[in-house]
Amino acid sequence: MVGVCIKYFHENYGGMLQAFATTKMLENRGIDYELIRYEKKYSIPQKIKFIPRLFNSVLLKDKKEAFNKKMGMKKHPEFAKNDAIRMEAFHKFRDEKFTKLAEPSVGYANLCKDARKYDAVITGSDQLWSPAGLPTNFYNLMFVPDDIKKISYASSFGVGQIPWYQKKRTAQFINRIEYVSMRENRGREIVKELTGRDVPTILDPVFSLSKEQWDEYIPVEKIYDEPYIFAYFLGENPAYREEVKKLARETGLKIVALRHLDQYVETDEEFGDYAPYDIAPDKFLNLIRGAEYVCTDSFHGTCFSIINGKKFMIFNRYSDASKVSKNSRIDSLCTNLGVTDRRYNGDIMAIKNDIDYKDVTNRFNKEMELTNKYLDEAFR
């Protein structure tokens, strides 16, 4: 039995679909598994120990976005109702697709004890090794006993630098994990810098399923009868919305937009000809499948555009100079699959340019060969 330590419950389209893909990868390999559930229960001294975490720049950025969204709901009650519809769609998908659940481990001591029932524990991939989460000692598998195999599957730090005061502890948890693989080239470099270990960069779990398998597991459904541009932005940059509008005027296509995702964005109120909220991860995937063009600042929005052979444009969600930049995952994906020309450079009309998907497929096959080789060895 393999214990799976992933964030399958987070209301994020890419995150939930990559968790789904991880479970399908295990099932396709004939591996018996269950999803580990941890209910935190901290003593007062432990809570005091976590105070420094509240000043982590990545966590502060996430908290700011969550606060912004909460204020948006207060200011716009209609948005609160719509967001509830979206959350219900997420929860329905989660409850239907993730059924192999372990009994909850309440408190860290029980989590450590319950880990003993597994032959191996696997974690990955979606920014689960972010510096913001280090103190919880969960996704870094510090709770797993030394004599039980530990595997990281395309793990991601989500940042380009580890804070100086976390480097020693980060190296410590990495060195406990027998099989380490990273999703980003920069993540591989960080592991080398901190531990001296050479580890592979492999593909995100969503690529472990072929287009045909995705079509089988999540059937194709036509959401809109007319052609459209799909706009999927997690960031708040209003200039990107204006570029999508320019593309719509040039092509005569409608815009389908998902509004107010990670945060409330005032300009989104008027953005999109269609702005549905009853969109679960399966419908999200179908919105990409049916689009003429995809405009996104999302890593997984990019992944599914590639899987489905779409013409797409990637906008940087973060400034490269930002301490909380998560652009490295996009950098690695574009470099490794040869789609760097799909990065927005000021000309939205470049989205019309053909993509050499034959070359993308050749590059992908080499990356997938490396990914499967790693997984074969880890589960041997």
N, C-alpha and C positions, 0 to 999 in steps of 0.2 A: 504493500500500500504506500502510495506517495502522497505526502501532504503538500497542498498548493497554497502558497502565501502570496496572493495577488489582490489588487483592489477591484474586485468584480462588482462592487456595489456603488461605485462613485458615478454620479449623474453627469457623465461626460461621454459623448458619442464614441470618440476614438478609444477612450479607456475601456469602456464596456465591451466594445467589439474586439479589442485585442485580448481581453480576458476570456471572452467567448472562444476566440481562436486558439488560445493556450489550452483550454479544456479539450477542444476538438483535436488538437495535435496529440495530446495524451491518449485520447480515445482511439485515434487512428493508429497509434503505436501499440494498442492493446494494453495500456497501462492503467491499472486500477488506482483511483485517486479520490481525494475529497478536499474540499475547500476549507482551510483553517479559518475559524472564527475566533477573534480575540476581543473580549470585553474588558477594557481597561478599568482597573480599580486601584487607585493610588492612595497611599498614606499621605499625611500632611508633610512629612520630611521629603517624600518623593516629589510632591507637588512643588515644594520649595526648590528642589534640585532642578526642576524644569523651567524655572523663571528665566534663565538666560536664553532659552529657546525662543521666548517671545520677542527677542530683539534680532532674530535672524532675518536678514534682508529678504530672502525668498518667502518666508512665512509672512512677513509684514506686507509684502506685495499681494499675496493671496488674501490676507485678511482685509486689506484695503478694498480689493475688488468685491469681496463678499459684503462688506459694509456698504459699498456703493450700490450694490444690487438690492440690499435690504431697504435703503433709503429710497431707491427708485420705486419699490413696491408701495411704500407709504405715500409717496407723492402721486403715484398712478395706480389706484386700486384695480383698474382693468388689467394692468400688467401682472399684478399679483394673482388674479384669477387665471390668466393665461399661463403663467409659470406653473401653477398648480396642475394644470392640464398636462403640461410637458412632464412634470415630475411623475404624475400618474402613469404616463406612457412608459417612462423609464422603469418604474417599479414593476409594471406588468411584464416587460421584457425580462427584467432580472429574475423575477419569480418563476417565469416559464423556462428560462434557459440555464439557470444555475441551481440545480437540484441536489447535487452531490455535496451536501454540507455536513461538516463535522459538528458535533455538539459544541456549543460555545465554551471556550476556556475563560473563566472569570478570574481575572487577576494574573499577574506575571508568573507567580509560582506555579499555578495550575497550567499555564501555557507551556512552561518548561517541562512539567511532568507529562502532559498530554503528548508532547512531541515524541516521546519514547515509543509510541505505537507505530511509528512510520519507519519504513526502510530507507526513505530519502525524503527530503523536503526541497521543493523548487520555488524560487521567487523570480519575479520579473514582470513587466519590463518598464512600464510607463512612469518614469521619473521616481520610482519607488526608493531610490537611493539619494534623493534630494537631501541636502544638508539640513533642511527644516525638519526632517523626520528622524534624524540620527538618534536623539535621546530615547525614542520609544523602544529601540532594540527589537523591532518586529520584522520589518521587511529586509533587514540586514542579516536575519537568521541567527542573531546572537542567542536566542532562546533554545536553539537546537543543540542537543548534546554533541560533544566532540566526536563520538563514535558513530554518529548517523550521517550518512552522505548528504552534502549540501550542494545545491546546483543553482546557479544564476542563469537565467534565460534572457539574453539580450537586455541586460540591466542598463539602467540609465541614471546618471547623476542629475541630469536636467540642467546643469550649469557648467560653465567652462573652467571654474576654479573652485576648489574646496577651501573654505575658510581656514586660516592658519591654525586656529585653536581646535579644529576638528581633524586635522591630518593624521595625528597619531591614532585616534580611535577609528578613523576610517580604514587605515591600513590594518588595524587589528581585526576588524570584522572581515575584510577581504581575505586575509590570510587564513581565516578559519574555513573558508569555503573552498572545497576541493575543485569544483568545476566553475570557472568564472568566464562569462562571455559578456561583451558590452554591445550596446546598440549603436553608439556613436564612436567615431574615430577618436574624438577628444576624450571620451570616457576611457578608451583603451590606453591612451597616453597618460591619463591620471593614474590608472592602476599601475602602470610601469614606473611612474615617478614616485609613487608612495610605497610600492612593495618590491619593485624590481621584476615583477612577473610579466611575462609576455602572454597576453590573452587575446583571443580573436574578437573582431567586430563581426557580428552576424545580423541577419535580417530581423526586423520587428515581427512578433508573432502573427500579425495579420497576413504576412506573406507566406506563412506555413500552409495556408489553404489556397489552392488554385482558384481562378475565376469560376471554373466549373463547380468546384466544391462550395464556394460561397453561394452560387446560384442554387445549389441543392439544399444547403442548410438554411438559407434565407431566400425564398423564392422571389423571382423578379416580379415586380408589380408596377404598373404604370400609374404614377400619381397625378400627372397633368397631361392632357391631350395635346397641348400646343408646345412648341419648342421653347426652351428657356435657358437662362444663365442661372446657375446655382451659386449664391454668395454665402459663404460660411466663414465668418470672421469671429474670432474669440477676442481680439483686441478692439480698441476703441477708436482707432485712427479714422476720422471722417473723410480724409482725402482718399482713402482706399474705396470708400463707398461711392465717391464722386467718379472715380475711374470706372467702376462697374456701370454706373449710369451712362457714362460716355460710350462704353461698349454696347450697352443696350440701344442707345440712340443710333449708333453706327450700324448695328445688325438688325434692328427692329424686333429684337427678342424681349420677352418679358423677364423680369427678375424674380426669382424665388429666393427669399432671404430668411434665415433663422435669426431672430432678433434677441438681444439681451441674454447672451449665453453665460459667460463667466461673470459678467457685470452688466449694469444698466448703462446703456448708451443712448443719450438723449436724441441724437440724430437718427437713430434707428427707427424712431416713431414714424418717420416718413420714408423709410427705405424699403424698397421691394414692392412689386405689384402683388405678390402673394407672400404672406408671412405666416405660415401655419405653426401651430404650437403642439398639436397632437402628434408629434413626431417621436416615435421610439427609435432605438438604434437600427431596427430593420428598415423602417421607412427612410431614415437618414441615408442608409446605403442605397435605397431605391431612388432617392432624389439625385444622388451622384450618377447612378446608372442612366437615368433618363435625361440628364443635362446635355446641352450642346457644348457648353463651356462651364468650367468650375473655377471660381475665384476664391482663394482661401489664404489664411495665415496659419492654418492648422497642419501639423505634421501628419496626422492620420487622414485628414481631408486630402492631402497630397498622396498618401499611400493608396487610398481607394480610387483616386483618379487614375493612378498608374495601373492598378489591377484591372480596371475597367476600360483602359485604353482611351481615356478622355484627353481632350485639349484643355489644359489648365494653366493657371498663373498663380505663383506663390508670392505672397506679400510678407515681408518681414514683420513679425509681431513686435519684436524688440529691437532696440538699437544695439549694434554690435558692441558698443562701448558700455552698455548697461551691465551692472553687477549681477542683475537677475536675468540676463539674457538666456533664452533657451534655444537660440538659433542653431546651436551646434548639431542638433538632431536633424534639422533641415539640411544643413551643410553636408553632413555625411550621406544622407539619402540621395541628394542631388549629385554629389561627386561619385558615389559608388555605382549609381544606376545611369549616370551620364545624362542628367536632365538639368544641368546648371543653367541652361538658357531659358528655363521656365521661371526663373527668379524675376520679379518685377524690377525693371530698370528705368521706369518713366514712360514706357510705351505700352499701353494696355492692348493695343492692336496686335502686338506680337503674339498674343494668345492664339491668333488665327494660323500661325505658322505650324506646319506639319511637324509631328514628333516622330523620330526614327524609332518606332517601337520594335523593329527587328534588332537594332543595336541594344535597346533597353532590355529586351528578352535575353539576349546573349549574356549581357552583364548580370542580369538577374539569375540566370541559370548557374553561373559561376558562384555567385553569393549564396544561392540556395544549396549548392553542393557543399560549401564550407559549413553552412548552418546545419545541414543534416549530418555531416561528419561529426560535428561537435555534439549534437544531440545523441547520436548513436553511441559515442564514447561515454557520455555522461550517464546514459541509462543502461550501459552494458552490465 
